[in-house]
Amino acid sequence: MASRRASYDSPTVGFVSLGCPKALVDSEQILSRLQAEGYRIVPSYDAAELVVINTCGFIDSAIEESLDAIGEALEQNGRVIVTGCLGARAEQVWEAYPELLAVTGPHAYTEVMDAVHRHLPAPHDPFTSLLPSQGIKLTPRHYAYLKIAEGCNHRCTFCIIPQLRGDLVSYPIGEVMRQAETLVQAGVRELLVISQDTSAYGVDAKYRTGFWKCRPLKTHLTALAGALGELGVWIRLHYVYPYPHVDELIPLMAEGKILPYLDVPLQHASPRLLKAMKRPANSGDTLERIRRWREICPDLALRSTFIVGFPGETEADFEQLLVFLEEAQLDRVGCFTYSPVEGATANQLPNPVPEEVRQERMERLMELQADISATRLRRKIGQTVEVLVDAIEDGQVIARSSADAPEIDGLVYIADDEELVVGEFAQVKVIETDEHDLYAVRVT
């Protein structure tokens, strides 16, 4: 393939990032290394000398999206390196696209850079590094994902993440805190803490003591949350598996040190199905804990995700889930129909649920949750809440409250106010609500 640049220009790389926030952080790491070495990231296939695609391979639809993206890049550019979760299935990728330059698995930063170096050598001795201290970010300037671990020790029967990303490996707490500080110094106002199982942070390291600012800190989620809460920005916790020590986080939320928000992936409420999924199997205990959490922190917003149509799910199992939702009164809920991902052990379970039944159950669940969400949001009318401004589009100010994570939860729409700025906090009064969003005016 003919070179697309003059000899004095930086080599150019196109980049496609797919998948979850954990994959997004991987993309940011690769992009940071590319730019640190003098590569120039370009937005089109035509301008790129090669393309790197960070893929997702979690469910069938994500695999199809990744394969389609690879095919498009090959057609439009011809020189493509594949990384990410689908790359863990290298044989499948090579079989579909034997003309690829290289295929690597997830969080394989060194392998990706080695492949780039082989096919597009870095410029010699660049005079100036264009890399900002916080690295390359794919999120807006005012919020960022902070990944604290790789992999997962669970063996949920519907999931293949451990096959793709391996067992849990926690990042040293000192490194996590230094990264968080760097992001805040660069203007980030909200840190979204992520990993595959955030509650398990430090288990693999036996909660060893690390250091931040010459101060000992245990490699444990409670200690990490407390330290992050000292940085003066919003701290939002995602993928918090409901271990007993999660209870220790709620007082930090009540004290305003971290956001009163928990993303807890419960998946179902039927003990029989939870056992088949290899998840905690006592929804009664979960309900009691939710009650205690809300007693300690009344402003707590709870998000969860559920799977309907899991093999063997009966109508009685599903009704049990609906009853749980009525009692739990969760603020935000996502729902997925069971997807028979290749390699998941749940695929071997008897009594698969027909697709039309899966879809019908998902619709019923989301209809119920829409009523619950609308009712809970209506209670906020007349309240003053703090928001973080995300965008201003055609005079409309779009923000989020502490109950709203970017891209998955609701929004706060604020009446036109020329003084509001993207990336800044504001106090607003809620005047109207619907099933998902708040409508407000700024409090002067």
C-alpha positions in Angstrom: 0.0 0.0 0.0 1.4 3.4 -1.0 2.4 5.8 1.8 -0.2 8.5 2.5 2.3 11.0 3.9 5.4 12.9 3.0 8.6 11.8 4.7 8.6 14.8 7.1 5.1 14.2 8.4 4.1 12.1 11.5 2.9 8.6 10.7 -0.9 8.5 10.9 -3.1 6.0 12.7 -6.9 5.6 12.6 -8.6 4.2 15.7 -12.0 2.6 16.3 -13.0 1.9 19.9 -15.9 -0.4 20.6 -17.3 -2.0 23.8 -17.7 -1.1 27.4 -16.0 1.7 29.5 -13.3 -0.8 30.5 -12.4 -1.2 26.8 -12.6 2.5 26.4 -9.9 2.9 29.0 -7.8 0.4 27.1 -8.3 2.5 24.0 -7.1 5.6 25.9 -4.0 3.8 27.0 -3.1 2.7 23.5 -3.9 6.2 22.0 -1.7 7.8 24.7 1.2 5.5 23.8 0.8 6.2 20.1 0.8 9.9 20.5 3.7 9.8 23.0 5.8 8.2 20.3 4.9 10.8 17.7 2.1 9.1 15.8 -0.8 11.3 14.7 -4.3 10.1 15.3 -6.6 10.8 12.3 -10.4 10.6 12.0 -10.8 8.9 8.6 -9.7 5.8 6.9 -8.4 7.7 3.9 -6.0 9.7 6.1 -4.7 6.7 8.0 -1.7 4.6 7.1 -3.1 1.8 9.3 -6.1 1.4 11.5 -6.3 -0.1 15.1 -9.7 -1.5 16.2 -10.4 -2.2 19.8 -13.2 -4.8 19.7 -15.9 -6.2 22.0 -16.6 -9.9 22.2 -19.1 -10.2 25.1 -22.3 -11.1 23.4 -23.3 -12.0 19.8 -24.5 -8.6 18.8 -21.2 -7.1 20.0 -19.2 -9.7 18.1 -21.2 -8.9 14.9 -20.6 -5.2 15.4 -16.9 -5.8 15.8 -16.6 -8.1 12.8 -18.5 -5.5 10.7 -16.2 -2.8 11.9 -13.1 -4.8 10.9 -14.6 -5.6 7.5 -15.3 -1.9 6.9 -11.8 -0.8 7.9 -10.3 -3.4 5.7 -12.4 -2.3 2.7 -11.8 1.4 3.3 -8.1 1.2 4.4 -6.6 -2.3 4.0 -4.2 -2.2 6.9 -5.8 -3.2 10.1 -4.7 -4.3 13.6 -7.3 -5.9 15.9 -7.2 -5.8 19.7 -9.7 -6.2 22.5 -12.0 -8.9 23.8 -12.8 -10.4 20.4 -9.1 -10.6 19.8 -9.0 -13.2 22.6 -10.7 -15.4 20.0 -7.9 -14.9 17.5 -8.6 -18.0 15.4 -12.2 -16.8 14.8 -10.9 -13.4 13.8 -8.1 -14.7 11.5 -10.6 -17.1 9.9 -12.9 -14.3 9.0 -10.2 -11.8 7.9 -6.9 -13.5 7.1 -5.5 -10.3 5.6 -5.3 -8.5 9.0 -1.9 -7.2 10.1 -2.1 -8.5 13.6 -4.6 -9.7 16.3 -4.1 -9.3 20.0 -6.3 -9.8 23.1 -7.6 -7.3 25.6 -5.4 -4.8 27.6 -2.5 -5.9 25.4 -0.9 -2.5 25.1 2.7 -3.7 24.4 1.6 -6.2 21.8 -0.5 -3.6 20.0 2.5 -1.2 20.0 4.8 -3.9 18.7 2.4 -4.6 15.8 2.2 -0.9 15.0 6.0 -0.6 15.1 6.3 -3.6 12.7 4.0 -2.2 10.1 4.4 1.6 10.6 7.7 2.5 12.3 7.6 5.4 14.7 9.3 8.6 13.7 12.9 8.9 14.7 13.6 11.1 17.8 10.6 13.3 17.8 11.5 16.8 19.0 8.3 17.5 20.9 5.8 15.2 22.6 2.2 16.3 22.1 1.0 14.0 24.9 -0.9 15.8 27.7 -0.1 14.6 31.3 -3.4 12.7 31.6 -2.9 10.9 28.3 -5.4 10.7 25.5 -9.1 10.7 26.7 -12.1 9.6 24.6 -14.5 11.1 27.1 -15.3 14.9 27.4 -12.8 16.9 29.3 -14.9 17.1 32.5 -15.3 13.4 33.2 -13.2 10.2 32.9 -13.3 6.5 33.7 -10.8 5.3 36.3 -10.1 1.6 35.8 -8.9 0.0 39.0 -8.5 -3.7 38.0 -8.5 -6.1 35.1 -10.3 -9.5 34.9 -12.7 -11.3 37.2 -12.6 -14.2 39.6 -16.3 -15.1 39.2 -17.5 -17.8 36.9 -21.0 -16.7 36.1 -22.5 -19.2 33.7 -23.8 -16.5 31.3 -20.4 -14.7 31.0 -17.1 -15.3 29.2 -15.3 -12.2 30.5 -12.7 -14.4 32.5 -12.0 -16.3 29.3 -11.4 -13.0 27.5 -9.7 -10.9 30.2 -8.4 -13.4 32.8 -8.7 -13.5 36.5 -8.7 -10.4 38.8 -5.6 -8.3 38.8 -5.9 -5.2 41.0 -3.9 -2.1 40.1 -1.7 -0.8 43.0 -3.6 1.7 45.0 -0.8 4.3 44.8 -0.9 4.2 41.0 -4.7 4.5 40.9 -4.6 7.5 43.1 -1.8 9.2 41.1 -3.8 8.6 37.9 -6.9 10.1 39.6 -4.9 13.1 40.7 -3.5 13.7 37.2 -7.0 13.6 35.7 -8.4 16.0 38.3 -5.4 18.4 37.7 -6.3 18.2 33.9 -9.8 19.5 34.6 -11.8 16.3 35.2 -14.8 17.0 37.5 -16.2 13.5 37.7 -14.3 10.1 38.1 -16.3 7.0 37.2 -14.6 4.1 39.0 -14.8 0.9 36.9 -13.6 -2.7 36.7 -15.3 -6.0 36.0 -15.9 -6.5 39.8 -15.2 -3.2 41.6 -16.1 -4.6 45.0 -13.3 -7.3 44.7 -10.6 -4.6 44.4 -7.5 -5.9 46.3 -8.7 -9.5 46.9 -5.9 -10.8 44.6 -3.3 -8.7 46.4 -4.5 -9.8 49.8 -5.4 -6.2 50.5 -1.7 -5.3 50.8 -0.8 -1.8 51.9 0.3 0.7 49.3 1.2 4.4 49.6 -0.1 7.7 48.3 1.5 11.0 49.3 3.7 9.0 51.8 0.5 7.8 53.5 -0.3 4.1 53.9 -3.5 2.9 52.1 -4.9 -0.6 52.1 -5.6 -2.0 48.6 -9.3 -2.2 49.4 -12.4 -0.5 47.9 -13.4 1.3 51.1 -9.9 2.8 51.5 -9.8 3.7 47.8 -13.2 5.4 47.9 -12.2 7.4 51.0 -9.0 8.6 49.4 -10.7 9.5 46.1 -13.3 11.4 48.1 -10.5 13.8 49.1 -9.9 15.0 45.6 -12.9 17.4 45.5 -14.7 16.0 42.5 -17.6 13.6 41.9 -16.7 10.0 42.5 -19.1 7.5 41.0 -18.9 3.7 41.6 -19.8 1.2 38.9 -20.2 -2.6 38.8 -20.3 -3.0 42.6 -20.9 -6.7 43.3 -22.9 -6.8 46.6 -20.2 -8.1 49.0 -20.8 -7.4 52.7 -18.1 -4.7 52.8 -20.1 -2.6 50.3 -22.1 -1.5 53.4 -19.0 0.4 54.5 -19.4 2.7 51.4 -22.8 4.0 52.4 -21.6 6.3 55.3 -19.1 7.9 52.8 -22.0 8.7 50.6 -24.1 10.1 53.4 -21.1 12.3 54.4 -20.8 13.6 50.8 -17.3 12.2 50.2 -18.5 10.1 47.2 -21.7 10.3 45.2 -24.7 8.6 46.7 -24.9 6.2 43.7 -24.4 2.5 43.4 -24.4 0.4 40.2 -25.1 -3.1 41.5 -25.4 -5.9 38.8 -28.1 -8.1 40.5 -29.1 -10.0 37.3 -32.2 -11.6 38.8 -34.3 -12.2 42.0 -35.2 -15.9 41.7 -32.8 -17.9 44.0 -33.1 -20.9 41.7 -32.0 -18.9 38.7 -29.3 -17.0 40.6 -27.9 -20.3 41.7 -27.9 -21.5 38.0 -26.2 -18.2 37.1 -23.6 -18.7 39.9 -24.7 -15.4 41.5 -25.6 -14.6 45.2 -28.9 -16.3 45.7 -30.8 -14.4 48.5 -32.9 -11.6 47.2 -34.5 -11.2 50.7 -31.1 -10.2 52.1 -30.6 -7.8 49.2 -33.9 -6.1 49.9 -33.0 -5.8 53.6 -29.6 -4.3 52.7 -31.2 -1.8 50.3 -33.6 -0.7 53.1 -30.6 -0.2 55.5 -28.6 1.7 52.9 -31.5 4.1 52.3 -31.9 4.7 56.0 -28.3 5.7 56.2 -28.3 7.7 53.0 -31.8 8.7 51.9 -30.4 10.3 48.7 -28.9 7.0 47.5 -29.6 6.3 43.8 -29.5 2.6 42.9 -28.9 1.2 39.4 -28.9 -2.5 38.4 -29.2 -4.7 35.4 -31.2 -7.9 34.9 -31.3 -10.8 32.5 -34.6 -12.2 31.4 -35.1 -15.4 29.5 -32.2 -17.2 31.1 -32.4 -21.0 30.4 -35.0 -22.6 32.6 -36.7 -19.3 33.6 -40.3 -20.0 34.3 -43.2 -17.5 34.4 -43.0 -17.9 38.2 -39.3 -17.0 38.2 -40.1 -13.9 36.2 -43.0 -12.9 38.4 -40.6 -13.2 41.4 -38.3 -10.7 39.6 -41.2 -8.3 39.1 -42.2 -8.5 42.7 -38.6 -7.8 43.7 -38.5 -4.7 41.5 -41.8 -3.4 43.1 -40.3 -3.9 46.6 -36.7 -2.6 45.8 -37.9 0.5 44.0 -34.6 0.9 42.1 -33.9 4.2 40.5 -32.4 3.0 37.3 -32.7 -0.4 35.6 -31.2 -1.9 32.5 -32.6 -5.2 31.1 -31.2 -7.7 28.6 -32.7 -10.8 27.1 -30.4 -13.8 27.6 -27.9 -14.1 24.8 -26.3 -17.6 24.2 -22.7 -16.3 23.9 -20.4 -18.9 22.5 -18.3 -20.4 25.3 -20.8 -19.6 28.1 -21.6 -22.7 30.2 -25.3 -21.6 30.5 -25.8 -22.6 26.9 -25.7 -26.2 28.0 -28.6 -25.7 30.5 -31.9 -27.3 29.7 -35.2 -25.6 28.9 -34.1 -22.6 26.8 -36.6 -19.8 26.7 -38.0 -19.0 23.2 -36.9 -15.6 21.8 -40.5 -14.2 21.6 -41.0 -15.0 25.3 -37.6 -13.4 26.2 -38.7 -10.2 24.3 -42.1 -10.1 25.9 -40.7 -10.4 29.4 -38.2 -7.7 28.8 -40.9 -5.4 27.6 -43.1 -6.1 30.7 -40.1 -5.5 33.0 -39.2 -2.2 31.4 -42.8 -1.1 31.5 -43.0 -1.7 35.2 -39.7 0.0 35.8 -40.8 3.0 33.8 -43.6 3.5 36.3 -41.3 3.0 39.2 -38.7 5.5 37.8 -41.4 8.1 37.0 -42.8 7.9 40.5 -39.4 8.2 42.2 -38.4 11.2 39.9 -41.7 13.0 40.7 -40.6 13.2 44.3 -37.8 15.5 43.2 -40.1 18.2 42.0 -39.4 21.4 44.0 -36.0 20.1 45.2 -32.7 21.9 44.6 -30.0 19.5 43.3 -26.4 19.9 42.1 -25.7 19.1 38.5 -22.7 18.8 36.2 -23.2 20.5 32.8 -22.5 18.1 30.0 -23.5 20.1 26.9 -25.2 23.1 25.5 -27.0 22.4 22.2 -29.1 25.0 20.4 -29.5 27.0 23.6 -30.5 24.0 25.6 -28.4 23.2 28.7 -28.0 19.5 29.3 -26.6 18.3 32.6 -26.6 15.3 35.0 -27.4 15.0 38.7 -25.6 12.7 41.1 -28.2 10.0 40.3 -27.2 10.0 36.6 -24.1 8.3 35.1 -23.2 9.4 31.6 -24.8 7.7 28.6 -26.8 5.1 30.7 -29.0 7.1 33.0 -31.2 10.2 32.7 -30.5 13.9 32.0 -31.3 17.2 33.5 -32.6 19.8 31.0 -32.2 23.3 32.3 -34.0 26.4 31.0 -31.8 28.6 28.8 -29.1 30.2 31.0 -26.2 31.9 29.3 -24.0 31.8 32.4 -23.8 28.0 32.5 -20.6 26.4 31.2 -19.9 22.9 30.1 -17.9 21.0 32.7 -19.0 23.2 35.6 -21.3 22.5 38.6 -24.6 24.3 39.1 -27.5 24.4 41.6 -30.9 23.9 39.9 -34.5 23.6 41.1 -36.5 20.7 39.6 -39.8 21.9 38.1 -40.9 18.9 36.0 -40.0 15.2 35.5 -40.9 12.3 33.2 -39.9 8.6 33.2 -36.2 9.2 32.8 -35.3 12.9 33.0 -35.5 16.1 35.1 -36.4 19.6 33.9 -35.1 22.4 36.0 -34.2 26.1 36.3 -30.9 27.4 37.7 -30.9 28.7 41.3 -29.2 32.1 41.4 
